[in-house]
């Protein structure tokens, strides 16, 4: 394939995105978008409090503390761990470090349980994987709650558009959506830093140069990297924005120029057709006033701590069991009809024998089995002892995951799933669900998020501090500085 020369006078797509982000102001936001941003922060902070208790979060905190010269915290009774003297705060532990590391550690806590938000069109994404980057920079600069809200809405807008514009989506070519986060994260970070358009373009180039992520991280046996690649892309976005502010340069043609995103994927074919991207989805009707539509209103939340495409079938099964008073001991088979990519991601052979939390929460057989037996699917169902419980194996083996071509045609507008439970007596019961709870068409209210938030956070920072943090989040537009969001998140 002939390689076109780079045109020094051409304005690439990174310019268009930078111009929009640099020009957007808080007063341009709709009240609905502002309210939604606060709700996503409420949900995300709850996820972070719960995520702080995960083994991978403990490993990362110990590593970064040691790299900061603080050593591993003592577990002796009454021993207090040195907090460090950096300008930015990490959730729960109170560890203080630089904004790049704080962004990564806090974003990882948001992501660690796979319980945070979800948007799935051509590709899946979790825009809240980005927002701890702007938070760290707001704390670093002494910026306001309004500054954080603006950067949050920018992060959602760009990330969601990037995850819509692939045809059919980069996951179908074997790449992970953290590849796209690398383009969105520096834009959100750069807006807090007040970068110029040219600096923002450089930040995009620096970040995307380093963060293309193969789909192997969510294929087959899953590891700690499943919940790490997006926060790491955000880490790179924050550092790239900081470097660009100092004058560091990056390729401005990383999306639509020579050997950029379009060109690299243009070599790949899917079902006989070359990969392509719809530029109009990326740029058309970018919101610039309160009367415009902001993509953040289209993003969903998770009512279960599991992979997004598992929500509809699990919801269908739980409803079917409840409506028909089905007892676990009476079940002979659970047939699950889903779209093809859900069957591929969630029902491959390894998912029938999960040996870690990371694999279990991406295993449809496990989620259905533990949901049937326990009557619920919460973080408790992903403790190591439960995941490795051999009594669940016969139940998992009753789960038959089948791709349904009819459902495929309805995705992504809907996430249709049908569950048919056949009892040992030969009776069958079916339930179909197209829109899981937490979808924008059936959104979680503030009070419903509060139940999730308290369940995740009460044992970490206490009930009183959870209530104070909720109030600070839901009034963050009044905060002259974001510091209360950090101080209230630290365990006493």
N, C-alpha and C positions, 0 to 999 in steps of 0.2 A: 504494500500500500504506500503510495507516494505521501510524503510528509509535507504539509503546507508550511511555508515560513511564517514566523510570528510577525504580525503586523504591529509596528510600534505605535501606530495611530488609532488602532482599534480599541473600543471600549468593550471589555469582556463582561460576562455575567457577574463576576465578582464586583465590578464597578456599580452595576445596577443595584445589587443587594446592599452594598456599602452606602450608596447615596440615599436609599430608602431608610436604612437604619440610623444613619447620622442625622437625617432630617426629622425623624419622628420625635415628638415631644409628649410629655405626660398629658398635656391638655388635649392632645389629639386622640386619646384613648376613650373608648366607650365605657360607661359605668358598668355595663355587663362584663366587659373584658377585665376591668379592674377587680370586680367582685370575684370573678372566676380565678384570677391570678392568686388572690388571697386564699381561696378554697384549695387550690393546688398546693400552696405553701403549707396550709394546715395539714393536708393529707401527707405531703412529703416529709414534713417534720415528724409526724407520727411514725412514718416508715423508717426515718433515720434513728429515732429512739429505739425502735425494735431492732433495726439493723446493727446498731452498736453492740448488740449482745452476740452477734454471730462470730464464729471462729475466724473467718477470714478478716473481719474488721479488727479483731484482736491482734492477728498476725501483722496487719498493715500498721496499726498504731505502734506496736512494739518495734517494728522495723524503723519507722520514721522517727520515733523517739531516740533510738540508738544512733541513727544517722545525725541527729541533732546534738549528740553528745550527752544525752540524759540517761542513757542506760535503760535496762528493763525495769519496770516498776516492781518494788518489793511487795510480796504478799503477806508480810508480817502484820499482825494485828496492830491497827492504829498507824501504820506507816503511810505517809502521804507521798505521792509521786511528784517529783519536780515538774512544773508545768511548762517550763521554757519561757523565753522572753520575746517571742515573735509578735508581730502586729495583729495576727489573725487567730481566731479561736476555733477549735474543733469541738463538735457536739459531744456532750456527755462527759468526756474525760477532762475537758478544759485545756488540753494540750495546746500551747500557743506556738505558732510557726509562721512561715511565710505564706502569702496568698495562694501561691501555686500548689503547695502541698495541702493547705487547708481546703482548697477547692476540691482536690482529689479525695481526701479522706472523708469529707462531709458528703460529697456526691456518692462515694462508695457506700456509705451508711444508708443513704436514701435508697440505693439500688439493691443492697445486700440480700434482702428477703424476696426480691422480685414481686413486691407488693405495691409498687408505686404505679403511676399513671400509665395509660396505654393508648396509642393511636396507631391504627393499622389500616392503611390503604394499599398502595402498591407494596410498600415495605412497612414493617412494624417500627415503632420507635417509642421511647419513653422520654419526653422532653424534660421531665424533672431531673433526668441525669445531667442536665446542663446547669441548672439554676444555682447550685452552690458556688459556681464560678463567679457570677455577679455578686453573690452575697459576700464572698471573701473580699472581693475588690471594693465593695461598698464599705465594709468594715475598715479595710486598709486605708481608704481615702476619707473616711468620715462622711460618706454620702447618706442620703435620706431613704426612708421607706418608699417614697415615690420613685426615686432612682432605681430601686430594686424592682418595683412593680413594672416599670417601663422595660428594663432589661429582661425581665421574666417573660413578658408578652412578646418581645422581639425573639427570644429564644424559641418559644412555642411556634411562632409564625414561620420562622425560617426552617426549623426542624421538621415541622409537619408538611410544609410544601416540598422539602427535599424528599420526604418519604412518600410523596404522592407522584412525583414526576418521572420515576422510572417506569418503563414499559417492558415487561410486566413488573419490574422491581429488581433491585440488585441482588436480593436473596436468591432469586431464581438462577442467577449466574454464579452462585457460590460465595457471595460476599456478605459480610455482616453490616448492619445499619450504623455501627460506630464509624464506618467509613464516611457516612454522611454527617454524623455529629461533628466530625472534624471541620466541616465547613460552617456549621451553625454556631459552635461554641465560641470561636474568636469574634464573631459579630456581636453576640450578647456581651461578652467581656469587654470588647472594644467600645461599646456604647457607654458603659460605666466609666471607662477611662477617658471618654471624650475624644476619641481618635478622630482625625480628619478622614475624609473619604479615602485619600491615598494611603494613609496609614492602615485603615481598615482593610483595604485591598491587600496590602502587604501581609497583614495578620492572617487573612484567609489563606494566602499562599504558603506562609510558613507552617501553619497548622496542618493543612491538608497534605503537604509534602511528606509528612511523617506518619500519617495515621490512616492507612488503608488496612482494613481488618478482614481476613478470610472468614468465611462462614463456619469453619471448623470449630470455632469456640462454642457454637450451639448445636453441633451435629454429633450424634452418637453419645458417647460417654462425656458428661459435662464436668468441668473443673471450676476452680475458683475464678478463672478468667471470664467465665460467662457473665458475672456481675461486675467485672472490672474494666472491660474494654471501653464502654461508654464513658465512665468517669475518667478513664485515662485520656480519652479523646478530649474531654473537657479540660483536664489538666493541661494538655498541650495547647488548647485554645486560649487559656488564661496566660500561659507563658508567652505564646505567640503575640498576643495583644500587647503585653508588656514590652516585648522586644521591638515590636513595630513602633511603639511610642518613642523608643530611643533611636529609631532610624534604621532598624534592621529590615532587610528586604526579603521578599518571597515572590514566587512566580504568580503573576496576576492572571495567567491563562489556565489556572488549575481546573476550571470547569469545562470551558468550551474552546480551549486553544490547543496548540500543538502538544500531543501526548498527555493531555489532561483527561478528566473524567470521561467525557464523551468519546474521545479517541480510544482510550484504553478499553472501554466496554464495547466499542464498535467492532472489535475483533471477535466478539463472542456471539454465538447464535443460540437461540432458545426456541425449540420446536420448529426449527427450520428458518426462523427469521432473525435478523441481526438485532442486537440489543439497541435500544434507543431511549431518549429522554424527551419529555414534553416541556419545552422551555416555557410555554405559555402558563403552565401550572405554577411554575416558579415565580413568574413576574406579574401575571395579570391580577388586577384589582388588589395590589398590595394596599392595606388599609392606611389611610392618612388623616382620617377625621373620625369623630365620635359616631357618625352615621354609617361608617363602613363596617364590614363584617371582619372580625378577628378570628383567626383559626383556633385560638385557645378555647373558644366556645364549643369546638367540635371534638375536643379531646375527652377521653373517658378515664374513669378511675377503676380500681380493682376492689371488688368486695371479697375476693379470695386471694391468698398469697401464692398464686400459681401463674403459669404461663397464660397469656391472654386468650388464646384460642381454646383453652380448657374451660373457660368460664361458662360458655353457653351449654356445653354438654353436661357439666357438673350441675348447673342450675336446673337443667331439664331432669336429670336423674333425681335430685333432691326433691323436686316438686312431684315427680312420679311416685316416689316412695311415700311421701307424705299423703298425697291425695288418695292412694290406694292401700295405705296401711301395710306396706310390704315389709316383712321382717328379713334381715340379712340371711338367716338360716334357710329361708324358703327360696332363695334365688338360685337359678341354674345357669342363666346367661344374661349378660348385659351387652346388647348390641348398640354400638355408638356410631351413628352416621354423621360425618363431618365433611368439610371441604378437603380437597386433596392435600394441601400443604399442612393442614392440621394433622391428618393421618400420617404424613411423612415425618413431621417434627415430633409428634407426641406419641406415636404408636409403633415406632421401629422396635426391633427385637430387644435391644438393650434396655428400653424403657419398661420392659416387663420384669426386670430384675434390678431396680435402682439400688445403688450402694452408697449414695450420698444425697444430701438435701438438694444439691444443684440438679441432679438427675431426677429426683423424685418430684420436684415442683414443675418439671417439664415432661412428666410421665402421666399420660391420660389413664393408663391402667391403674397406676398407684393412686391417683387422685380419686378416681371413681371407687376403687376398692376401699380406701380408708374413709371416704365420705359415706359409703354404704354402712360400713361396720361401726364407725364412731358417731355417725349422725352429724358430723361437722367437719369442715376443713379450715383449720386455723394454723397459726405458727406452731402450735403444739404438735400437729400431725407431721411436722418435718424435723422433729428432734431425732437424733441418730438412732436411739433405741426403737422408735416407732418405725422409721424407714427400714431398719434391718429386721423387723419382726417377721419371722418366717410364716406365721399364721396368716399373713396377708397374701402369700403366694398363690394359694388355690383360688382366692377371690380375684386376684389380678388375672389369672388365667381364664376366668369366666368372661372377661371383657374382650369383646371383638370390635376392633376399630375398622370402619369401612368408609372409603371415600364415596361421596354421593355427587354425581355429575350435575344433578338438578340444583343442589346447594351451591356448587361451584359458580353457577351463572348468577347467583344472587350476591356473591361476595365482591367487593367489600361493603356495599351498602348495608347488608345484613350479615350476621355471623350465624347462619342457621345450623342447628344440630337437632337430631332426633335420637332419643334414647328409647330402646325397647327392652323391657325387663321381662324375661320368661322365668316363671317359677318352676319348681320341681314337679308341681301338679300339672304343668303344661299350659297354664294360663299366661297370656302376654298382655302387658300394659305399655302404652307408648306415650311419650310427651315430647313436643317440639318447642324449642325456644329459638327465636331469631335475634333478640336483643337482650344481652345479659344486664343485670343490675350494675349500675355505674356507667353505662353507655350514656352519651349526652341525651338520648331519647328517653332514658329512665335514670336520671342523674342521682347521685348521692347528695343528700341535703347536708347542711352544716352539722345538724344534730346527728345524722347517720355517720358522718366522718368523725364526729366527736367520740362515738362509741368505739370505732376502730383506733382512734388516736389514744384514748384512755387505756384500751386493752394493750396497746403496744408500749405506752409510755409510763403508766402509773408505777410499775415495778422498777423503773429505771430512774426517774427523777421525782417521783411522788405525785400524789393527786393534786395537792395545792399548787405545785409548780406547773403541772400540766394545765390547770385552769388559767393560771397567769400567762402562760405561753400562748394558749388559745386566744386570749384577749389581745395580746400584743400582735399576733399574726393578723387577726381579723380587723385590727385598726392600724395596720402598718403604714397606711398613707399619711397618718398623723405624726409618725416618728421622724424627728429631725436627724437621727442617726439610727442605724440598724442594730446597734449594740444590744438592746434588750432581747432581740431574737436569739442572740448567741449566749448571753449570760443566763437566761432562763432555761436554756437547753442543757446546761451543765449540771451534773448530779452533785448534790451537796456532799 
